[in-house]
């Protein structure tokens, strides 16, 4: 698959970019009552998305020294969670990989000055196969996964999202898979919900306030750690960074 970077003018609508929650481990696929709203949200997304030709997903659960793309034509699943029922380790999602698309992603990143590599062996972690099992349960759309860069620099990840924008011209759905709140120790905190809402309100405003310019929006996300209750909501930012793919395209 190749991308013509000059073909910016097109009568075809651009494929969407998403930031989605993937929930707690495999729980969304096990009928967990606490994930009912999340599960319903993900299941209803195809009504808005149409039929993408391929999917590129960046998961909070894969970090590498440089941006790395899966190029396994028949990827296995990585059950990167612990202590769940036995059926959690027999889940399947037999979507095909897309080696040609992986090569294209590397070309786009290299052209943007972002070093990139191919991993021809890695499978799909739960940040990918859990939400996609709900969004596209037939597993009939080729998929590749893109890593976070382990510097966890938000500006670098915003640049990464910008570099992938050309994929949208080819009906490639770009997904960031993470969570707007990820502090497992905070669930026992007496005012966790109140503090989490402060950050969530700031995040919602950042992503939806029409009075913000694209550059203002980008700078707010780059400087997210100064937001109210930011580090309470994300002691480590890996579950927020996939939002960088989405932010550039709001």
C-alpha positions, 0 to 999 in steps of 0.5 A: 500500500502506498500513499500519495502525499500530494493527493491532499485534494479529494472528493472522498471523505477522510477516514475518521480518527478515534481515541477509544477506551479499552477497559480493564483487561478482558473484562469488556468481553466477559460481560462485566457489569461495570463495563456495560456502557463502554461495551455498548459504546464500542459496539455502536461505533460502526454505525458512525465509521463506515467500512475502513479498508484497514486499521492502524491502532496505537495501544497504551500497552506497547512501548518501544525505543522507537516507533515500531509497527507490526508486520505479521501477516497472521498475528497471534494474540498477546494475553497481557493481563493476569488473574482473569478467568480461564476463558480470558486466555482462549479469546480469539481475534483472527484479523489479518495483518497488513505488511504493506500498510506497515511499510507505508506507515514506516515511510510516513514516519521516516519522512516526518523525521521519526525513526521507525521499525518493523516487527514481523513477529509481534501479535496484538495486545489486549489494548487492540484485540479487546476493543476491536472484538466489540467494534468489528467482531467479524475480524475481517478488516486487516489491522496493524499495531503501532507502538508508543515511543518509550520517552512518553514525550507528548510532543513527539506523539503529536508529531507521530499523529500528524505524520499518519494523517495521510493514511486517512485519504486511503480509507485507513481508520486510525485508532488510539486505544487508551483511557481518559483515567488510569490510576488503579490505586485511586479506586479506593481513594475517598474523593477519586470520582470528584478528582477524576471529573476535574481532569475529565472536564478539562480533557473534554473542553480541550477536545471539543471547545470550538473556540480553541484553535488547532495550535491551542488544542495541541499545546494544551495536550502537550502540556497536559500534566499542568491540567487539574488533577492530571497526575492523579488521573494519570500517574504515568501517561501511557494511557493518555498518549494514544489521544495524540493521534486523535488530537491533531485531527479534531 
